[in-house]
Amino acid sequence: MTIHHLARKLWPGFLQTSQKLTTVSWRYQKPPFYRVATQNSLSYNQDRSLTLSARQFKNSDNPDGDLIDEAEVDELFHQQVPKVIGDGEHRIFIVHPDVKWGSRKQYLTTAELMVDEAVGLVNTLENWRVVDKIILSTKTPEKRTIFGKGNFQFLTEKIRQTPGITAVFVNVERLSPSSEKEFEDAWGVKVLDRYSVVLHIFRRNARTREAKLQISLAEIPLLRSRLRNEIANFDQQGGGNRYIGGSGETLLEFQQRQLKERETKIRVALEQLRRKRNLLRSQRKDKDFPVVSVMGYTNCGKTTLIKALTGDRALQPRNQLFATLDVTVHAGQLPSHMTVLYVDTIGFLSQLPHQLIDSFSATLEDVKHSDLIVHVRDISHPETVNQKVNVLNVLKSLQIPDRLMSSMIEVHNKIDLVNDYHPTEPETVAVSALTEQGLDRLKTILEDEVVRSTGKLILNLEVDLSSAQLSWLYREATVQEVTVDADEGSAVVMVIIGTAAYGRYRKMFPARS
């Protein structure tokens, strides 16, 4: 393979070469400014059932100019795709290393349940299916081959004797480049880990600008690993560490620089989107809507619960891992008719690679600024305890404020799938989002916690019915009860009102406040 062919193979979207590769040129565009991108679904009906659109919060004076358009994001998204596997049908052999002791042993689950989750990941992908699976014990998971010599030889023979395999899924968080190469040389097929499989699922589900950019950023480590392996293979074949044209750069240095420039462009784009999200967040805060973040393990029923709480028929929950990749906002009402915004977030996973958490941490910043967190658990799942631990560990890694962690409401969902379920843990709420069992109690608890966490005031205000006071209160606060005195032309109004709104009320209507 010539250096010309290797360059085109590694970076087909970047390189524009002459036939003899005497010169190399590439396109580098200055990071564009971006048009606001939001998938937040917010509207306001007269009966105060909100389905608000986040576009209402859009700032017309945009100091950052236009945000990146779809074509530019798609160019970044498709510019370099890690060479994992294509989009066709795939037959997967799953290998699960069962660590017997040490820091890598999983104490809250079993090898069988972890294999079941790996099967679920594979089945999430269209035209992928599991042809076989195996659990093998290991005492040395840090070794390049993970298993001892005997087990590795047994595994190699079994894989080679299984017809039709297109890839082997080693069920670990991340394989080192040397382990991946060792396995591929021994087994003769592509080797995947949880990082590459989850990323592939993300790539299939990505719809919005931000999701595509975050996935592109998370793929950078895979691209770097692939680059090192390809260059090493090229050198072993006698290619040598050659220089490109008269640039003074080796091929590896050139490709590394290209990758760094791409990473920089993606980060700039995400930073622009982060600023826009901060703007939307501040505008929502000005509207004085309490924000409740709904979090949990993937496929625990977060979206179904939000649909039940809001009555938003546009929400279409899917029984699928990682169906939600973007933070979306949906408005609903509590028993007092107070409007709250529910934030639907990306689901978590055991052994979720740190690079994925880092890439999506900007999206999850909304959680830090919410007034309350609801942790949804699929109580029917055999690994529900382990899933809870994983979610709490991720929240801890995101440095969620103590006030939110201490006030978090734990919801046990899918009780319709458990016979005669009664929570054994204190201060939890048992519901079925699908059948709406237990929903009224949850709404009451949500209201109490929202009032407490936001510092909202519950007041009885005397208003003059000939003035605009009552209409103002209906618009800016939550009116619970109105007692009219017709002779006096006044009324006593019981309201739930934020401190900022109450300050505005007192300035506008000083005589009666």
TAHULIN-V407094 format. One record per residue. N is the residue number from 0. RES is the residue in one small letter. PHI is phi in radians with two decimals (none if undefined). Layout:
BEGIN
N & RES & PHI
N & RES & PHI
END
This chain:
BEGIN
0 & m & none
1 & t & -1.40
2 & i & -1.12
3 & h & -1.09
4 & h & -1.19
5 & l & -1.13
6 & a & -1.06
7 & r & -1.20
8 & k & -1.18
9 & l & -1.32
10 & w & -2.35
11 & p & -1.11
12 & g & -1.49
13 & f & -1.86
14 & l & -1.49
15 & q & -2.15
16 & t & -2.01
17 & s & -1.36
18 & q & -1.07
19 & k & -1.74
20 & l & 0.97
21 & t & -1.36
22 & t & -2.36
23 & v & -2.28
24 & s & -2.24
25 & w & -2.61
26 & r & -1.62
27 & y & -2.30
28 & q & -1.74
29 & k & -1.08
30 & p & -0.96
31 & p & -1.30
32 & f & -1.47
33 & y & -2.15
34 & r & -1.48
35 & v & -1.03
36 & a & -2.05
37 & t & -2.53
38 & q & -1.95
39 & n & -1.16
40 & s & -1.85
41 & l & -2.03
42 & s & -3.00
43 & y & -2.31
44 & n & -1.63
45 & q & -1.13
46 & d & -1.45
47 & r & 1.14
48 & s & -1.53
49 & l & -1.56
50 & t & -2.31
51 & l & -0.73
52 & s & -1.77
53 & a & -1.11
54 & r & -1.12
55 & q & -1.12
56 & f & -1.66
57 & k & -1.24
58 & n & -1.54
59 & s & -1.25
60 & d & -1.59
61 & n & -1.70
62 & p & -1.20
63 & d & -1.64
64 & g & 1.33
65 & d & -1.37
66 & l & -1.37
67 & i & -1.02
68 & d & -1.55
69 & e & -1.05
70 & a & -1.09
71 & e & -1.20
72 & v & -1.13
73 & d & -1.08
74 & e & -1.11
75 & l & -1.15
76 & f & -1.15
77 & h & -1.78
78 & q & -1.07
79 & q & -2.47
80 & v & -1.88
81 & p & -0.93
82 & k & -1.34
83 & v & -1.58
84 & i & -2.61
85 & g & -1.34
86 & d & -1.73
87 & g & -1.47
88 & e & -1.38
89 & h & -2.35
90 & r & -1.97
91 & i & -1.91
92 & f & -1.82
93 & i & -1.71
94 & v & -2.07
95 & h & -1.99
96 & p & -1.35
97 & d & -1.64
98 & v & -1.35
99 & k & -1.42
100 & w & -2.78
101 & g & 1.70
102 & s & -1.15
103 & r & -1.60
104 & k & -1.26
105 & q & -1.62
106 & y & -1.61
107 & l & -1.75
108 & t & -2.54
109 & t & -2.18
110 & a & -1.07
111 & e & -1.11
112 & l & -1.19
113 & m & -1.19
114 & v & -1.16
115 & d & -1.02
116 & e & -1.16
117 & a & -1.08
118 & v & -1.09
119 & g & -1.08
120 & l & -1.09
121 & v & -1.11
122 & n & -1.19
123 & t & -1.14
124 & l & -1.54
125 & e & -1.11
126 & n & 1.22
127 & w & -1.79
128 & r & -2.60
129 & v & -1.53
130 & v & -1.69
131 & d & -2.89
132 & k & -2.63
133 & i & -2.62
134 & i & -1.94
135 & l & -2.18
136 & s & -1.25
137 & t & -2.57
138 & k & -1.83
139 & t & -2.28
140 & p & -1.16
141 & e & -1.43
142 & k & -1.18
143 & r & -1.07
144 & t & -1.63
145 & i & 1.17
146 & f & -1.72
147 & g & -1.20
148 & k & -1.02
149 & g & -1.15
150 & n & -1.13
151 & f & -1.16
152 & q & -1.14
153 & f & -1.04
154 & l & -1.11
155 & t & -1.05
156 & e & -1.12
157 & k & -1.14
158 & i & -1.13
159 & r & -1.17
160 & q & -1.56
161 & t & -1.60
162 & p & -1.28
163 & g & 1.43
164 & i & -1.18
165 & t & -1.84
166 & a & -2.83
167 & v & -1.97
168 & f & -1.80
169 & v & -1.51
170 & n & -1.40
171 & v & -2.23
172 & e & -1.01
173 & r & -2.70
174 & l & -1.58
175 & s & -1.25
176 & p & -0.98
177 & s & -1.21
178 & s & -1.15
179 & e & -1.03
180 & k & -1.15
181 & e & -1.03
182 & f & -1.16
183 & e & -1.13
184 & d & -1.13
185 & a & -1.35
186 & w & -1.78
187 & g & 1.30
188 & v & -2.39
189 & k & -1.15
190 & v & -2.02
191 & l & -2.07
192 & d & -2.16
193 & r & -1.09
194 & y & -1.03
195 & s & -1.25
196 & v & -1.19
197 & v & -1.10
198 & l & -1.06
199 & h & -1.12
200 & i & -1.12
201 & f & -1.01
202 & r & -1.08
203 & r & -1.17
204 & n & -1.63
205 & a & -1.17
206 & r & -2.17
207 & t & -1.69
208 & r & -0.98
209 & e & -1.15
210 & a & -1.06
211 & k & -1.12
212 & l & -1.19
213 & q & -1.13
214 & i & -1.16
215 & s & -1.05
216 & l & -1.19
217 & a & -1.17
218 & e & -1.43
219 & i & -0.97
220 & p & -1.03
221 & l & -1.15
222 & l & -1.15
223 & r & -1.14
224 & s & -1.09
225 & r & -1.08
226 & l & -1.07
227 & r & -1.08
228 & n & -1.14
229 & e & -1.15
230 & i & -1.15
231 & a & -1.08
232 & n & -1.11
233 & f & -1.12
234 & d & -1.13
235 & q & -1.14
236 & q & -1.49
237 & g & 1.69
238 & g & -1.25
239 & g & 1.35
240 & n & -1.59
241 & r & -1.38
242 & y & -1.68
243 & i & -1.63
244 & g & 0.90
245 & g & -1.92
246 & s & -1.35
247 & g & 1.40
248 & e & -1.82
249 & t & -1.31
250 & l & -1.03
251 & l & -1.09
252 & e & -1.09
253 & f & -1.12
254 & q & -1.18
255 & q & -1.09
256 & r & -1.17
257 & q & -1.05
258 & l & -1.16
259 & k & -1.12
260 & e & -1.13
261 & r & -1.14
262 & e & -1.07
263 & t & -1.06
264 & k & -1.10
265 & i & -1.13
266 & r & -1.12
267 & v & -1.09
268 & a & -1.07
269 & l & -1.17
270 & e & -1.13
271 & q & -1.06
272 & l & -1.16
273 & r & -1.10
274 & r & -1.10
275 & k & -1.15
276 & r & -1.17
277 & n & -1.07
278 & l & -1.13
279 & l & -1.07
280 & r & -1.12
281 & s & -1.17
282 & q & -1.23
283 & r & -1.12
284 & k & -1.12
285 & d & -1.07
286 & k & -1.32
287 & d & 1.15
288 & f & -1.58
289 & p & -1.07
290 & v & -2.03
291 & v & -2.04
292 & s & -1.56
293 & v & -1.87
294 & m & -2.25
295 & g & 2.87
296 & y & -1.14
297 & t & -1.01
298 & n & 1.20
299 & c & -1.51
300 & g & 1.85
301 & k & -1.07
302 & t & -1.15
303 & t & -1.10
304 & l & -1.14
305 & i & -1.10
306 & k & -1.06
307 & a & -1.18
308 & l & -1.29
309 & t & -1.83
310 & g & 1.24
311 & d & -1.34
312 & r & -1.25
313 & a & -1.21
314 & l & -1.26
315 & q & -2.18
316 & p & -1.07
317 & r & -2.12
318 & n & -1.40
319 & q & -2.70
320 & l & -1.19
321 & f & 0.98
322 & a & -1.21
323 & t & -1.89
324 & l & -1.94
325 & d & -2.07
326 & v & -1.35
327 & t & -2.15
328 & v & -2.11
329 & h & -2.37
330 & a & -1.73
331 & g & -2.60
332 & q & -2.09
333 & l & -1.63
334 & p & -0.94
335 & s & -1.38
336 & h & 1.33
337 & m & -1.25
338 & t & -1.51
339 & v & -2.23
340 & l & -1.88
341 & y & -1.70
342 & v & -1.74
343 & d & -1.61
344 & t & -2.09
345 & i & -1.12
346 & g & -1.35
347 & f & -1.74
348 & l & -2.59
349 & s & -1.16
350 & q & 0.93
351 & l & -1.21
352 & p & -0.99
353 & h & -1.04
354 & q & -1.10
355 & l & -1.22
356 & i & -1.07
357 & d & -1.07
358 & s & -1.15
359 & f & -1.72
360 & s & -1.15
361 & a & -1.11
362 & t & -1.09
363 & l & -1.41
364 & e & -1.04
365 & d & -0.97
366 & v & -1.11
367 & k & -1.08
368 & h & -1.76
369 & s & -1.44
370 & d & -1.61
371 & l & -2.77
372 & i & -1.99
373 & v & -1.94
374 & h & -1.72
375 & v & -1.65
376 & r & -2.07
377 & d & -1.43
378 & i & -1.29
379 & s & -1.49
380 & h & -1.37
381 & p & -1.11
382 & e & -1.85
383 & t & -1.03
384 & v & -1.20
385 & n & -1.11
386 & q & -1.11
387 & k & -1.06
388 & v & -1.05
389 & n & -1.11
390 & v & -1.10
391 & l & -1.13
392 & n & -1.15
393 & v & -1.15
394 & l & -1.05
395 & k & -1.11
396 & s & -1.17
397 & l & -1.45
398 & q & 1.01
399 & i & -1.16
400 & p & -0.99
401 & d & -1.01
402 & r & -1.05
403 & l & -1.35
404 & m & -1.14
405 & s & -1.30
406 & s & -1.72
407 & m & -1.04
408 & i & -1.68
409 & e & -1.71
410 & v & -1.92
411 & h & -1.61
412 & n & -1.66
413 & k & 1.16
414 & i & -1.21
415 & d & -1.18
416 & l & -1.66
417 & v & -2.12
418 & n & -1.17
419 & d & 0.86
420 & y & -1.36
421 & h & -2.34
422 & p & -1.06
423 & t & -1.72
424 & e & -1.73
425 & p & -1.22
426 & e & 1.00
427 & t & -2.06
428 & v & -2.11
429 & a & -1.66
430 & v & -2.49
431 & s & -2.16
432 & a & -1.10
433 & l & -1.27
434 & t & -1.68
435 & e & 1.19
436 & q & -1.20
437 & g & 1.40
438 & l & -1.22
439 & d & -1.09
440 & r & -1.11
441 & l & -1.08
442 & k & -1.09
443 & t & -1.12
444 & i & -1.14
445 & l & -1.01
446 & e & -1.09
447 & d & -1.04
448 & e & -1.23
449 & v & -1.14
450 & v & -1.06
451 & r & -1.17
452 & s & -1.28
453 & t & -1.58
454 & g & 1.24
455 & k & -1.14
456 & l & -1.81
457 & i & -1.89
458 & l & -2.26
459 & n & -1.88
460 & l & -1.95
461 & e & -1.53
462 & v & -2.17
463 & d & -1.61
464 & l & -1.23
465 & s & -1.50
466 & s & -1.78
467 & a & -1.59
468 & q & -1.05
469 & l & -1.14
470 & s & -1.15
471 & w & -1.12
472 & l & -1.14
473 & y & -1.08
474 & r & -1.41
475 & e & -1.86
476 & a & -2.37
477 & t & -1.92
478 & v & -1.50
479 & q & -1.77
480 & e & -2.72
481 & v & -2.22
482 & t & -1.93
483 & v & -1.62
484 & d & -1.93
485 & a & -1.15
486 & d & -1.09
487 & e & -1.53
488 & g & 1.19
489 & s & -2.36
490 & a & -2.70
491 & v & -1.83
492 & v & -1.98
493 & m & -1.58
494 & v & -2.32
495 & i & -1.88
496 & i & -2.46
497 & g & -1.27
498 & t & -1.10
499 & a & -1.16
500 & a & -1.14
501 & y & -1.15
502 & g & -1.08
503 & r & -1.13
504 & y & -1.07
505 & r & -1.16
506 & k & -1.24
507 & m & -1.36
508 & f & -2.28
509 & p & -1.15
510 & a & -1.19
511 & r & -1.80
512 & s & -1.61
END
